[in-house]
Structure formats: C-alpha cells, structure tokens
C-alpha cells in the first residue's frame, strides 16, 4: 500500500531571503522527531519491507511511504510524529544545509548545462513566484536559522495544509480510525499568507548566451504557456512529440538523421499550477552555427502552426500518448502521487480518471491553432549554452 502526504507548500511560497527553504525542509523532515531518531524514518520503513522518499516542487512538497499493508499504522505514526514534532536543531539544520548546497553543486553549479532550468524560470517566468528555481539561492540557504525552520514547520506542516492519501490493499474503516488516531490531535494553526502569483507575458524576444564547460552547443527556444491541466497542456503534448521526441519526429528525422546538423533534439513542458514553460532544444554537432540552428528549429515550429499534421503522424502520436498514460497508471505510487497533486492544485481527486479522454479529444486543427497562438504569436526566450572556446 502507499501512504502519501502532500503539503500545499513549495518554492513559490518562499519569501525573499529564504529562497530554498521549502526544498531544505524536505531534507529536514528525515532528521528525526520527538519519538523517532535521526535515521529512524528510513530504517523503520525499510525494516518493514518498504521504501520512502519525497520531492519538492514549485507548488507542493510530497512525501510517500510504500509499505506492506499490515504496516499502515507504522507509516501513519511516523508521518504524524514528524508533522507534529520535528527535531529541528542547530546540528541537524547545518548538516542538511551542507547536504543541500552539495546537491546544488552536483546537479546545477558543476554539471554540464546544469543551470538550464534556473535560466528557464528566471527569464520565462520573470517577476512571478516561479522565478527562482526550487533548489534556491545559496546565500539564502546558508542564512536560514533554527527559528526560521521552526516557523516554517509550524506554519506549513499541519493537517489543514496537507492532503493525506492511503491507497492499495486497505480496509477503509480501519484506515480512517488510524488516521484520526494519529492526526486528529494535531491542532496547529496555519499562519499562512498566500501571495498572488502574477504571471506576466514575455514582453519581447530575448537571447542569453551562457559560456559553459561543455563540448557541444545547446540551443533552447523557450515559450511561456498556460498551466498544468489546461487545455493547452494536453494539446502541446502532441506538439512536443511531433517536433522532437522520437526518431521519427520532424527535427530528429531532418536534422539529426538526414542532415547530421544536430546530435539530439528534445521538447518538453514544465507544467506548473499557474503557468508553464515549453522548451524545444537541440544539441548541435561540431560546426553547426547556433544562430542557424535556431532559425531551422523555429521554421519547423512555424510549419506545425501553419498547417495541420498528417493523419498518419497524428494517429501515431495519439496512440503513443494513450499507451503512455495507461502504463503510467499501472503503478500504485504514480496514481497516488498524481491524485494527491490533483487535489492540492485543483481540489479534484478524480482528474486522473479523465486524463486519457482529454488527450484523445485533441484534434489536428487544435494542434496547429495552439502552436500558432502560444508559440508563433507570442514572444520567446532563446537560451544558448556554448563551449568556452565559442564565447564572445
């Protein structure tokens, strides 16, 4: 069975001077509580034959325990104890600050192309609560105090700000009794002031060249798009597959396979509660000019916007998306996490049941119209990563 707690707090809830505290707190939640030792959560779940983990996003933070069904009470007790009485000490805090900053070095600062997502957010969603990437700002993370951490836990980690889901092989009546037993007594008051997330459109086309310790240039064409679960979110899944995400996609077939100008291509969406980012990127082969690559990529985007895709192309992508969604929902943790996030974001736990229908209702004309409206008629942000030897 799966026990999931989704807290309605993410990096967008952070205040200036505390950028990174939401992700830091994900780490702190595994540092022990009043009745659980510093390594006790992991050890207890593992000894019971389960696994546990967590992730922090812009909009929420989610914790999950995947355990044999006879250990439901154990998981609920562990989660209750750290919701109610987290062990926040100077030692634990400093330890996890160092862990988080080391993680930042590994995945961002010292990784090839590691600052891409940071640059997507700071340029495409400038001025919004999504402007700072989830892992935060180093000086802010270093400055977080024990009092800051205690206040964050008190304000955001309470039953009123959390969605709890138990799924799998369960007895519903017994589960409700245990949930009441372990969470009913927690009476924290939420002292949360939500700020309005103001999303401003990109005002003008811009370009950022980033010299990096890499061997091959990467060109990113970035657009601002509507948020997760919007109609455009479903339609643009088709666009991403058509433009770049398979060997038969347009950019791959033409510029990776036929002309050998690109080493690889990809298109992806960063789908958030209030807005999103769509990125079409190409890693270039030696000798390919980034400016020319950008021109060729944008021409293909314009072609999709200018005329309907072929019946063959459309049916292939449609079948792929249907299959992908069916397979995704075969895994208990995937269904549980998505259901919790759907309730946190949209107050609708049943959205998962209409996902496939929404994908299958997309039309060829809708793909072209959406690409025209959101990609061609809107401003874009170009992000180029260049080998140090190419910097100007």
N, C-alpha and C positions, 0 to 999 in steps of 0.2 A: 504494500500500500504506500501511498505518498501523502505526506503531511507538508503543506506549503503555507507559509506566511508571507503575504505581500504587503509591505508597508508603503503608504502613499507619501513617500519622500524620496527624492532623487537629487541630482546635482542642480536642477533648476530651482530648488528650494533654498539653496545656499545663499548666504548674504555676502556682500563684499568683505574681503579679509578672511573668509573661511571657505574659499573655493577648494574643494577636495574633501570636505568633512563627511559628506554622505558616503563616499567610497571608503574613506578611512574607517568609518563606523561599521561597515560590513566586516572589516577585519577585526575590529574591537569586539564584535558580537561572538567571536570564537575565543575570547580570552578569559572565559570563566564568569561565574556569577555567584550569588550567595551560597548556593549548595552544590555548585559544580566547579571542579578545578579548571585550571587554565587550558588543559588539553582534554578535559572531560567530555565535552560535547562530541568531538570526533571519536574519541575512544569508546564512548558508550554506544554510539550508533554502529561503529564498526564491529564491536563485540557482539552486538545483536544481529549481525549479518547484513547490515545496511550500509548506505552511503549518504553523505550530506554535502551540501555546497550552498553557494549564494552568488548573486550577481547584483551589481548596482547599475542603474541606467539614469537617463536624464529625468525620468518621470517617477520612478519607483525603485524599491530595493526588495529583492525576493530571496527568501531562504527556503530550502527544501530538504526533507529527510525521506529517503526511500528505504523502507524497512519491512520486515515480515509483519503480517497483520497482528500477530499476538504481542507485538511491541508498541502498539499505538500509545498506550499510557506513558511509556518511556519518552517517546518523542514529544508528546504534549507537555510533559513535565519539564523537559529540557528547554523547550521553547518558552514556556511560561516563566521559568526561572530567569532566563536572560532578558525577557521583556520587562520583568518586574524589578530585577535587582542585579544589573550588570556590574561586574567587578572593574571599575574604572580607577586605575591607579597611575601614578606618575611613571612607574616602571613599565606597565602594560602599554600605556599610551606612547611613550618614547620608543618602545620596541616596535610597535606597529607603524609609527611614523617612518621609522627607518625601513621597514619592510615595504611600505607603500612607495617611498621615494626610490628604493632599489627597483621595484616593479616598473616605475615610471622610466627609469634609465633603460631597462631591458626592452620595454615594448615601444618606447617613444623616443627618448633622447638619443640613444645609441643604436637604434635599429634602422636599417636602410628604409628610407621612405616613412619613417616612424611617426612623423608629425602630420601626416596627411589628414587624418580625421580632425585633429586640432585645427588645422587650417580650413578645412571644410566649414566647421562650425563658426569660427571667428569671422569668416567672410560671407558666407551664405546666410547665416542667421545672426548677423551683427545687430547688437542692441537688444536682442531677445534674451530670455532666461536660459536659452540653449547655447549662448555664445561661447562659454567656457567648457572645454571638454571634461568628461566625467572625472578623470583622474586628478584634475585640479591644477593649482599653481603651487610650485614648490615652496615659495616663501610663506604662503598662506598655510600650507600643511604643517610646516615647521613651527608656525606660531600658535597652533591650536593647543589650548591649555586643558587641564583636567576639568576646570569649571566649564569651559566651552563644551567639552564632551558630555559632561553630566547634564548640561542644559539641553543639548541636542537629543539625548536619550529620553529625558523627561518629556520634552515637547512632542517628539515624533514617534516614539516607540511605546504605543499604548493600544489597547483594544479598539478604541474609537478611530484610530488611524491605520487600522490593519484589516486585511481580509484573510481569513483562515479557511483553508480547504483541505478536507480529508477525502481521499479517493482510493478506489481499488476494492479489495476484499474487506468490506466493513459491515458492521451492524450499526445502522443509523442511530437507533435509540441509545445504544451503549456509547457511541461516539459523542452524541450530544451531551450525555451525562458527564463524560470525562472532560469535555471542553468546558462545560460550566464549572466543574470542579477546579480546573487548573487556571481558568482565565476569568471566571466570574467575580473573583475577589479583587482584581486589579482595578483600582479606581483613579488612575492618573487623570489629571485634567489636561486637555490639549490646549497649549498656549501658542497656537499656530496662527500666523498672519500670512495668508496666501497673497502673493503679488500677482498682478495680472501679467500674463505672458504676451507682450506686444510683439507681433511678428510683422516686420516691415519688409516690403518687397525690395529686391536688389535694385538700386537706383540707376546704375549704369554698368556696362560691361567693364570688367577689370581683369588684370593678369598679375600673377605673383610667380616670380621665378625663384626657386629655392635651390641654391647650390648644396649638394649633399655628397657624402662619401659613398657613391654608388657607381656602378659600371655602366648602366643604361638609363637614358632619359625616360621619364614617365610624364605623359600629358593627361591631365584631368579636365574635363569640361563639366562644370557643376551648375545645377539649377535648383532653385527653391520650388518645392512642390507642396500640395496640401498634406495634412497629417495622416496618420495611420487610420485604416478602416474607412477613409473617404472613398468616394467612387474612383477618383483618380489613382488612388493607391492600388486598386485592383487592375485598372486598365494599364498602368505603367509597368506592371509585372510582364505583360505581353511585350511591351516596348523593349524592356531590358533583354528579354530572351531573343527577340528578333534582331536587335542591333549587335549583340556581343557575346551572349553567354553559352554558346555551343560551337562545335566545329563547323556547323552549317549556318551559323549566324552571319549577317551581312559583312560586318567588319572583319571577322575571322576569315571567312572564305575569300574575301577580296584582297586584304592587306597582310594577313598572316600567311595564308596558303598560296595564293596566286602570285602576288607581287613581292612578298617577303620583306615588306617595309616595317612591319610590326612584329615583335616577338610574341606578344599576347595582348588580348583585349578583354575587357570586362565592363559590365554595367551593374550598378547596384543602387538600392534605395536605403537611406537611413530614415526609417519611418517612426516618428515621434508623435506624442499625443496632440500637439498643437500645430505642428508643421513637419516638413520633411526635406530631405536633400536627395537629389538624383545625380549620380556621377557616372559618366562614361569615360573610361580611361584606357590608355594604350601604353604598353611598354615598347619602346622603339628599338629596332635593330640598329647597330652601328651605321652611321652615315645618313640616317633619316633625320631630316630637319624638323624640330618640334613645331615650328610655325606651319610648315607644310602638313604635318600630321594633324594638327588642329583643324586646318582647312578641310582635309579629307574626311575627318570624323564628323564635322559639322554638316558637310554635304550629305552624308548618309542619314543623319538625323532629319535633315530637310526633306529627303526623299520619302521617309516614312510619314512625315507630316503632310506631304504633298499629294500622296496617292494611297489608296487602300492596299493593304498587303494581299498577297495572293491567297487563294483558297487553300492551297497545299501548305503554305507557310503558317497560315492561321490555324488550321486543324492540328498541325504538328505541335505547335506551342500550347494550344488548348488542351490536348491530351497530356502533354508533359505536366502542365500545371495541375490538372485533375489528379494525375498519378502521384505527384509530389505531395499534395495535400492529404490524400488517402494514406500514404506511407507515414507521413509525419504524425498522423493521429493514431497510429498503431502503438505508439509508445506512451505509457501512462504519464511519465513526467512531462512530456510535451503537451499533452492535453491539459494537464493540471496547471502548468505554468501559464499557458495561454488563457485558460479560463479565469485564473486569478487576475491576470493583467487586463483582460477584457472588463472585468468588474471594476477594477481600480480606475481604469481610464474612461469607461463608458457606462458603468453601472448596469452592465448586461452580461450575465454569465452564459447566455445562450448564443452569443455571437458566433462561437465556433461551429455551431450547427448549420449556419447559413453561408459559411466561407466558400465552399465549393460551388454552391449555386451562384454566388456573386461573381466568381471567376468565369463560370460558364455562360453568364448572361452578357459578357462583354462582346461587342460587335467589331467587325473590321473597321467600320467607319469611325467608331468611337476611339480606336487606337490612333488613327490619323488626326482626328479632331483634337484629342487631348495633347498629342505631341505638338500640334500647331499652337494651341492655346497656352500651354505651360512651358514649352521649350523654345519655340521659334519666336513667339510674340513677346516673350519676357527676356529680361537681361540675364547674362550668365557670368560666371566667375571661372577664369582659367587658372589652373594651378599646375606649374611645370616643375618637376624635380630633375635637376641637371647634374651630371657628374662635375666634380670640382673643376676639372680642366676646361669645361664649357662655360663657366660663369663669366659674366661680363662686368 
